[in-house]
């Protein structure tokens, strides 16, 4: 779009919709022609061209520095309304899409709180100049007081914010709890197809202490590893058994399950970005993966002396007790040490404890108030347990495993809080962490807090005092100019 000179004339003087060019920027530090040109470029009528709209935010900034009002074209107003609508729609969409992720907001604030506080103080301090400028330019006393109170109130709140900031990583290095051990979530699903032998071998190579999985029982009584109740996501069942593609996995017998390819989907669907960078050797290995039985996984765990933790599903199955018995029998026949079994299923737990008391019982809920039952292991989503509760469990010698933890910042926070272990998809990332991403002694943070607030307060005071002097000089210069103009006018009349 291009701006035509005669159209600017219409906007700025000829049709009285704006100040005439010769009246612009008077005593405002910008020459008349510059202000006129800027206003013309920013808000004149636009004519369509092949190059499209050529307006820029820089023009608006220049006009603001020249103390000129922004003459918005109707198109600009429409775009502003559209932008506001899109922002609202985006927030609504995020709320619907990330409903579970919002539960992590409290934890993320604990991880970033000290840095957000310093950044907010710096940002609000930089606003002191335009706030002071607006304060001295406003003639209405009520508006001046309101503006000052709002700004100073916000600054006082920021200055005192650290009183409410409590991050577990505010401690001395000597107080840091041991690094949480890792449980491979369905193996190492970022490096290999989940719940396959390849995936669990990758997890063991990452140094995990626990192999976490989900167990279903086939139609002929063989426990096997599968997270979904249907096979369609992680196998080629649609090609091998097209008429039964959407049937429950437990309706297939073990011979049928062994006919399925449980690895090629990983290369085709790429559930994680890391799937794009697998080597040629790993690609060939992934294509040959089959559904793994619980017995095969037990053998792998025995070979590497690692523990196994699993959910037994579906819990609503009317024959669930039989599923429990079949699973326990398979474990006992494998010859694995019972201490390596972290028994997570809650159904018929008492029967299992009586039959194999050496299983490590893991509970999927918080302990109740005044609960007398001895509890040594809990397994919970990281959103469900506060850092304070983690520290309390640690003091009571209760092992806490939290899932699913994939990012270094979250792992760092849970490490500082004293988490015993985490279930993760990213064992290859968390394995290499030698210490949390940040660790700051509380006394050091308090010193940073005090220094930041003091420097901010001095800069704000300096900005207000300096602009006060400039405004007085401007008023003095303006009055001198008025006296001179009056004298000249009087001489001309004489």
Beta strands, then each sheet from edge to edge (+ up, - down):
strand 1: 2-3
strand 2: 46-47
strand 3: 181-185
strand 4: 210-217
strand 5: 223-225
strand 6: 307-312
strand 7: 341-343
strand 8: 360-361
strand 9: 377-381
strand 10: 399-403
strand 11: 421-424
sheet 1: 1+ 2-
sheet 2: 5+ 4- 3- 11- 10- 9-
sheet 3: 5+ 4- 6- 7- 8-
end
